[in-house]
Amino acid sequence: MNIGRSKIIAIVTGFISITICIAYLLLITIFDFRTYLNDQLLNIK
């Protein structure tokens, strides 16, 4: 019974870590794009 519970905990922990990783990558991509967009808008002058 403990083996089944530990497997479930491992799967849930892995899923949470992958979710956090994907969210982090998306945030970095969005902020990087905003920096690029701001640079382009400032260079239009």
N, C-alpha and C positions, 0 to 999 in steps of 0.2 A: 504494500500500500504506500509506503514512503517513496518507493521508486517512481510510482505513477505520479505522486504529488510533486516530486522534485523535477520530473520531466515537464509537467505543466508549468511550474514556476520558471524553469529554464526557457521554455517557449515564450511565455508571456514577457519575460525580461528581454529576450532577444527581439521580440516584436516592438517593445517600447523603445529599445535602443535604435533599431532601424528607423522607427518613426521620428525620433529626435534627430537622427542623422539627416533624413530627408528634409525635415523642416528647417534644419540649419543650412543645408545646401540651398534651399529655396530662398531663405532670407538673404544669404550672401549674394545670390544671383540677382535678387531684386535690388539690393542696395548698390551693387556694382553697376547695374544698368542705370540706376538713378544718377550715380556719379557721372557715368558716360553721357547721359542725357543732359545733365546740368552743364558739363563741359561743352557740349555741342551748342547749347543755347547761349552760353556766354561768348562763344567764338563767332557767333553770327554777326555781331556788331561791326 
